[in-house]
């Protein structure tokens, strides 16, 4: 029994020893969202401060895990008045719920360069399962720093009502569905 336990522990250590960490290159990434206003216009926003890390021991990312965190106080919709309103208690309540986080549970390959990324989204003090679509745009070696980089396009959606966001805002004014749209670049290292 001791031998089996030792072998199993050795295998776990060996797999984790080969795990690669990929950190978000925020200067070349955008983690954003969009909603429909008054049923006639989709407006977009993003987060100025976002951290994300992918850990994977396989080159095709099939065993990857990803953790993303965005600071609510850094929301940017290209309109400072709207940004300030979004941070208030009746909307995102940034003073109480300062971050939005996603942690994957699976990174399932669905095509040559596509994945379903299931995980837990924590938003406005509520955690619920969400599945995102990810496309590996490509990998290359950066010509200046010689580090490997990978680009992912991520899309998905969730309902703001599932997270108790802006409960007083009728859907006729602001869509319940929030679309996630991210173009990300990660650096291995």
C-alpha positions as CSV (number, residue, x, y, z in Angstrom):
1,X,0.0,0.0,0.0
2,X,2.9,2.4,0.8
3,X,4.4,1.7,-2.6
4,X,1.1,2.6,-4.4
5,X,0.7,5.8,-2.3
6,X,4.3,6.8,-3.1
7,X,3.8,6.1,-6.9
8,X,0.6,8.1,-6.9
9,X,2.2,11.0,-5.0
10,X,5.1,10.9,-7.4
11,X,2.8,11.1,-10.4
12,X,0.9,14.1,-9.0
13,X,4.2,15.8,-8.3
14,X,5.5,15.0,-11.8
15,X,2.4,16.5,-13.5
16,X,2.5,19.6,-11.3
17,X,6.2,20.0,-11.8
18,X,5.6,20.4,-15.6
19,X,2.7,22.8,-15.2
20,X,3.2,26.1,-17.0
21,X,2.0,29.4,-15.8
22,X,0.7,32.0,-18.2
23,X,0.0,35.5,-16.9
24,X,-2.2,38.1,-18.5
25,X,-0.5,40.8,-20.5
26,X,-2.9,43.6,-19.5
27,X,-1.3,46.0,-22.0
28,X,-2.4,43.8,-24.9
29,X,-5.7,42.5,-23.5
30,X,-9.3,43.7,-23.0
31,X,-11.8,42.1,-20.7
32,X,-15.1,43.5,-21.5
33,X,-18.9,43.2,-21.5
34,X,-21.9,44.6,-23.3
35,X,-25.6,45.2,-22.4
36,X,-28.6,46.5,-24.4
37,X,-29.9,49.9,-23.4
38,X,-33.6,50.6,-23.8
39,X,-33.9,47.7,-26.2
40,X,-32.3,49.7,-29.1
41,X,-28.5,50.0,-28.5
42,X,-25.8,47.8,-27.2
43,X,-23.2,49.6,-25.1
44,X,-19.8,48.2,-24.3
45,X,-17.5,48.4,-21.3
46,X,-14.3,46.9,-19.9
47,X,-12.2,46.8,-16.8
48,X,-9.0,48.9,-16.6
49,X,-7.5,46.6,-14.0
50,X,-7.7,42.8,-14.6
51,X,-5.5,40.0,-13.5
52,X,-5.6,36.5,-14.9
53,X,-3.5,33.4,-14.8
54,X,-3.7,30.2,-16.8
55,X,-2.0,27.0,-15.5
56,X,-1.5,24.1,-17.8
57,X,1.0,21.3,-18.3
58,X,-0.2,20.5,-21.8
59,X,0.6,22.5,-24.9
60,X,-3.0,22.2,-26.2
61,X,-4.4,23.6,-22.8
62,X,-6.7,20.6,-22.3
63,X,-5.8,20.4,-18.7
64,X,-5.7,24.2,-18.1
65,X,-7.2,26.1,-15.2
66,X,-7.8,29.8,-15.4
67,X,-8.5,32.4,-12.7
68,X,-9.6,35.9,-13.6
69,X,-10.3,38.9,-11.3
70,X,-11.5,42.3,-12.4
71,X,-11.8,45.4,-10.1
72,X,-15.3,46.9,-10.2
73,X,-14.0,50.3,-9.3
74,X,-12.0,50.3,-12.6
75,X,-15.1,49.8,-14.8
76,X,-14.8,51.8,-18.0
77,X,-17.7,52.5,-20.4
78,X,-16.1,55.6,-22.0
79,X,-18.5,57.7,-20.1
80,X,-17.4,58.9,-16.6
81,X,-20.9,59.8,-15.5
82,X,-22.2,56.3,-16.3
83,X,-19.1,54.7,-14.8
84,X,-19.7,56.5,-11.5
85,X,-23.4,55.4,-11.6
86,X,-22.5,51.8,-12.2
87,X,-20.4,51.8,-9.1
88,X,-23.2,53.0,-6.9
89,X,-25.2,50.8,-4.5
90,X,-28.3,50.4,-6.8
91,X,-26.1,49.0,-9.6
92,X,-22.8,47.1,-8.9
93,X,-22.2,48.4,-5.3
94,X,-18.4,48.6,-5.8
95,X,-17.9,49.7,-2.2
96,X,-19.3,46.4,-0.9
97,X,-18.5,44.1,-3.9
98,X,-15.1,45.3,-5.2
99,X,-14.2,42.5,-7.5
100,X,-15.7,40.1,-10.1
101,X,-13.9,36.7,-10.3
102,X,-14.0,33.6,-12.4
103,X,-12.3,30.3,-11.6
104,X,-12.5,27.5,-14.1
105,X,-13.4,23.9,-13.2
106,X,-12.9,22.4,-16.7
107,X,-11.2,23.5,-20.0
108,X,-12.7,21.1,-22.5
109,X,-11.5,21.0,-26.1
110,X,-14.4,21.3,-28.6
111,X,-12.5,21.8,-31.8
112,X,-9.0,22.3,-33.2
113,X,-8.6,25.6,-31.3
114,X,-11.9,26.0,-29.4
115,X,-12.8,25.2,-25.8
116,X,-15.7,25.2,-23.4
117,X,-14.5,26.7,-20.2
118,X,-16.8,25.9,-17.3
119,X,-16.3,27.5,-13.9
120,X,-17.6,29.6,-11.0
121,X,-18.4,33.3,-11.5
122,X,-18.4,35.3,-8.3
123,X,-20.2,38.6,-8.9
124,X,-22.0,40.9,-6.5
125,X,-21.5,38.5,-3.7
126,X,-23.1,35.5,-5.5
127,X,-21.3,32.5,-7.0
128,X,-22.9,30.6,-9.9
129,X,-21.7,28.2,-12.6
130,X,-21.0,29.8,-16.0
131,X,-19.6,28.3,-19.2
132,X,-17.6,30.4,-21.5
133,X,-16.4,29.8,-25.1
134,X,-12.7,30.2,-25.7
135,X,-10.8,30.3,-29.0
136,X,-7.0,29.9,-29.0
137,X,-6.1,32.6,-31.6
138,X,-2.5,31.4,-31.6
139,X,0.8,31.1,-29.9
140,X,4.2,32.5,-30.8
141,X,7.5,33.7,-29.3
142,X,7.7,37.4,-28.6
143,X,10.6,38.7,-30.8
144,X,11.8,41.1,-28.1
145,X,11.6,39.3,-24.8
146,X,11.8,35.8,-26.3
147,X,8.9,34.6,-24.1
148,X,6.1,32.4,-25.4
149,X,2.8,34.1,-25.7
150,X,-0.8,32.8,-26.4
151,X,-3.9,34.7,-27.4
152,X,-7.4,33.7,-26.5
153,X,-10.8,35.2,-27.6
154,X,-13.4,34.5,-24.9
155,X,-17.2,35.0,-25.2
156,X,-20.1,34.1,-23.1
157,X,-23.1,35.5,-21.2
158,X,-25.0,35.5,-17.9
159,X,-28.1,37.1,-16.5
160,X,-27.5,40.0,-14.1
161,X,-30.7,39.0,-12.2
162,X,-29.0,35.7,-11.3
163,X,-26.4,37.8,-9.4
164,X,-28.8,40.3,-7.9
165,X,-27.3,43.2,-9.9
166,X,-29.4,46.3,-10.4
167,X,-32.7,44.7,-9.2
168,X,-34.6,48.0,-9.6
169,X,-33.6,48.4,-13.2
170,X,-36.3,47.0,-15.5
171,X,-35.2,44.9,-18.4
172,X,-36.9,47.3,-20.8
173,X,-34.2,49.8,-19.8
174,X,-31.2,47.5,-19.3
175,X,-31.0,44.0,-20.7
176,X,-30.9,41.2,-18.2
177,X,-28.3,39.4,-20.4
178,X,-24.7,40.5,-20.0
179,X,-22.4,39.5,-22.8
180,X,-18.8,38.8,-22.0
181,X,-16.2,39.7,-24.7
182,X,-12.5,39.4,-24.0
183,X,-9.4,39.4,-26.2
184,X,-6.5,38.3,-24.1
185,X,-2.8,37.8,-24.4
186,X,-0.9,35.6,-22.0
187,X,2.9,35.4,-21.4
188,X,4.4,32.1,-20.3
189,X,6.7,32.3,-17.4
